[in-house]
Amino acid sequence: MMIKNNKGQVILSNFIIITIFIVAVFVSGILGAIIYYDMNLLNTTLQGINFPIPIENNMTNSYNITDFQGILGITIYPLLSLSNSLPALSYFLVFAFIIALAITAYASSKNPVFFVVHILIIILMTYFSILLANTFITLLQNPFMNAILANFVIYDNLMIYLPEIVFFTGLLFGAIAFVNVMKPQSNYGANQNSLNYGGDY
């Protein structure tokens, strides 16, 4: 009974962790899109500001800076260029999410009895994903948020089709994990003792 209780606690903790991870993906993607939009807006605004900077000794000016844009080019613009990595980060979250589903299915497959529990968890996660997907679609209907999220294509598709991804991916990994558990183990030692072909007569 203690083993079953421990196993149930593991499944419940996996469900809580994967739910928190889904929420984290949802929130981080939106925050990443907002930061990406603001950094690009700041970059565009700063490019329209320029004025000459008087420098007394050009020999000490190794960067050949003569105006405000020159200063921005070695200070602010390199930081703003990091915004280009934010869409790639959202793609990484997609793969991390799929890996998390696979780990959850594997952790829940030690006993074939818990396959039913795994299916129930997938159904609950799918229902929760439907709520998140509907919320995200409502955000996309706002023109301002639509413009912000336009550069995060893969993330947008992940959120829109989140229920289908959660259900079918979780079901697939669960089926693979439980098929491996149900697979009969070959008794190599018994076969070797019962069958003896070779030089002994």
C-alpha positions as CSV (number, residue, x, y, z in Angstrom):
1,M,0.0,0.0,0.0
2,M,2.9,2.3,0.8
3,I,4.3,1.7,-2.7
4,K,1.0,2.5,-4.3
5,N,0.7,5.7,-2.2
6,N,4.2,6.8,-3.1
7,K,3.5,6.1,-6.8
8,G,0.3,8.1,-6.6
9,Q,2.2,11.0,-5.0
10,V,4.7,10.8,-7.9
11,I,2.0,10.9,-10.5
12,L,0.3,13.8,-8.7
13,S,3.5,15.7,-8.4
14,N,4.2,15.1,-12.1
15,F,0.8,16.5,-13.0
16,I,1.4,19.6,-10.8
17,I,4.8,20.1,-12.3
18,I,3.7,19.8,-15.9
19,T,0.7,22.2,-15.2
20,I,3.1,24.8,-13.8
21,F,5.3,24.3,-16.8
22,I,2.4,24.9,-19.2
23,V,1.6,28.2,-17.3
24,A,5.3,29.2,-17.4
25,V,5.4,28.6,-21.2
26,F,2.2,30.6,-21.6
27,V,3.4,33.6,-19.5
28,S,7.1,33.6,-20.6
29,G,6.1,33.6,-24.3
30,I,3.9,36.6,-23.9
31,L,6.5,38.4,-21.8
32,G,9.1,37.6,-24.3
33,A,7.0,39.0,-27.2
34,I,6.4,42.2,-25.2
35,I,10.1,42.6,-24.4
36,Y,10.9,41.9,-28.1
37,Y,8.4,44.5,-29.3
38,D,9.6,47.2,-26.8
39,M,13.3,46.6,-27.6
40,N,12.6,46.9,-31.4
41,L,10.6,50.0,-30.7
42,L,13.4,51.6,-28.6
43,N,15.9,50.6,-31.4
44,T,13.8,52.4,-34.0
45,T,13.3,55.5,-31.9
46,L,17.0,55.8,-31.0
47,Q,18.0,55.5,-34.7
48,G,16.1,58.8,-35.3
49,I,18.2,60.7,-32.8
50,N,21.6,62.0,-33.8
51,F,23.9,64.9,-33.1
52,P,27.6,65.6,-33.5
53,I,29.9,65.1,-30.5
54,P,32.9,67.4,-30.3
55,I,36.1,65.4,-29.6
56,E,39.3,67.4,-28.9
57,N,41.8,64.7,-29.7
58,N,40.8,62.2,-32.5
59,M,44.0,60.2,-31.9
60,T,42.5,58.9,-28.6
61,N,39.3,58.0,-30.3
62,S,39.9,54.4,-31.3
63,Y,36.3,53.8,-32.3
64,N,36.2,56.8,-34.6
65,I,33.1,58.2,-32.8
66,T,31.9,61.5,-34.1
67,D,28.2,61.5,-33.2
68,F,25.6,60.2,-30.9
69,Q,24.8,57.2,-33.1
70,G,28.5,56.1,-32.8
71,I,28.1,56.0,-29.0
72,L,24.9,54.0,-29.3
73,G,26.6,51.6,-31.8
74,I,29.1,50.5,-29.1
75,T,26.8,50.7,-26.0
76,I,23.1,50.3,-26.5
77,Y,22.7,48.7,-30.0
78,P,24.6,45.5,-29.0
79,L,22.2,45.0,-26.1
80,L,19.1,45.7,-28.2
81,S,20.3,43.1,-30.8
82,L,19.9,40.4,-28.1
83,S,16.1,40.7,-28.7
84,N,16.6,38.6,-31.9
85,S,17.2,35.6,-29.6
86,L,13.9,35.8,-27.9
87,P,11.9,34.1,-30.7
88,A,14.5,31.3,-30.6
89,L,13.9,31.0,-26.8
90,S,10.2,30.4,-27.4
91,Y,11.1,27.6,-29.9
92,F,13.3,26.1,-27.1
93,L,10.3,26.2,-24.8
94,V,8.3,24.2,-27.3
95,F,10.9,21.3,-27.3
96,A,11.3,21.6,-23.5
97,F,7.5,21.2,-23.2
98,I,7.4,18.1,-25.4
99,I,10.4,16.6,-23.4
100,A,8.5,17.3,-20.2
101,L,5.5,15.4,-21.4
102,A,7.7,12.4,-22.3
103,I,9.3,12.4,-18.9
104,T,5.9,12.6,-17.2
105,A,4.7,9.6,-19.2
106,Y,7.8,7.6,-18.4
107,A,7.6,8.4,-14.7
108,S,3.9,7.3,-14.6
109,S,4.5,4.0,-16.4
110,K,6.2,1.9,-13.7
111,N,3.0,0.0,-13.1
112,P,0.4,-0.8,-15.8
113,V,-2.4,-0.1,-13.4
114,F,-1.5,3.6,-13.5
115,F,-2.1,3.8,-17.2
116,V,-5.8,4.7,-16.5
117,V,-4.5,7.4,-14.0
118,H,-2.2,8.7,-16.7
119,I,-5.2,9.0,-19.2
120,L,-7.2,10.9,-16.6
121,I,-4.3,13.3,-16.0
122,I,-4.0,13.9,-19.8
123,I,-7.7,14.7,-19.9
124,L,-7.4,17.2,-17.0
125,M,-4.3,18.7,-18.7
126,T,-6.2,18.9,-22.0
127,Y,-9.1,20.7,-20.3
128,F,-6.7,23.2,-18.7
129,S,-5.0,23.6,-22.1
130,I,-8.3,24.5,-23.7
131,L,-8.8,27.3,-21.2
132,L,-5.3,28.7,-21.9
133,A,-5.8,28.3,-25.7
134,N,-9.1,30.2,-25.5
135,T,-7.4,33.0,-23.5
136,F,-4.6,33.2,-26.0
137,I,-7.0,33.4,-28.9
138,T,-8.8,36.3,-27.1
139,L,-5.4,38.1,-26.8
140,L,-4.7,37.6,-30.5
141,Q,-8.1,39.3,-31.3
142,N,-6.7,42.5,-29.8
143,P,-4.9,44.3,-32.7
144,F,-2.1,45.6,-30.3
145,M,-1.3,42.2,-28.9
146,N,-1.6,40.6,-32.3
147,A,1.1,43.0,-33.6
148,I,3.3,42.2,-30.5
149,L,2.9,38.4,-31.0
150,A,3.3,38.5,-34.8
151,N,7.1,37.5,-34.7
152,F,6.5,34.5,-32.5
153,V,4.9,32.2,-35.0
154,I,5.8,28.9,-33.5
155,Y,4.8,30.0,-30.1
156,D,1.5,31.3,-31.4
157,N,0.8,28.0,-33.1
158,L,1.7,26.1,-29.9
159,M,-0.7,28.1,-27.8
160,I,-3.5,27.9,-30.4
161,Y,-3.2,24.1,-30.8
162,L,-2.1,23.5,-27.2
163,P,-5.0,21.1,-26.3
164,E,-4.3,18.9,-29.4
165,I,-0.6,18.9,-28.6
166,V,-1.1,18.0,-25.0
167,F,-3.6,15.3,-25.6
168,F,-2.0,13.5,-28.6
169,T,1.6,13.9,-27.4
170,G,0.8,12.8,-23.9
171,L,-1.2,9.8,-25.2
172,L,1.6,8.8,-27.6
173,F,4.3,9.0,-25.0
174,G,2.1,7.2,-22.5
175,A,1.3,4.4,-24.9
176,I,5.0,4.0,-25.8
177,A,6.0,3.9,-22.1
178,F,3.3,1.4,-21.1
179,V,4.0,-0.9,-24.1
180,N,7.6,-1.1,-22.9
181,V,6.3,-2.0,-19.4
182,M,3.9,-4.7,-20.7
183,K,6.5,-6.2,-23.0
184,P,7.4,-9.7,-21.8
185,Q,11.0,-10.0,-20.5
186,S,13.0,-12.8,-22.2
187,N,14.4,-15.3,-19.8
188,Y,17.8,-15.7,-21.3
189,G,19.2,-17.8,-18.5
190,A,16.4,-20.3,-18.6
191,N,16.6,-20.7,-22.3
192,Q,20.3,-21.2,-22.1
193,N,20.0,-24.0,-19.6
194,S,17.2,-25.8,-21.4
195,L,18.8,-25.6,-24.9
196,N,22.3,-26.8,-25.3
197,Y,23.5,-27.2,-28.8
198,G,27.2,-27.8,-29.5
199,G,30.0,-30.2,-28.7
200,D,28.6,-32.0,-25.6
201,Y,27.1,-35.4,-26.6
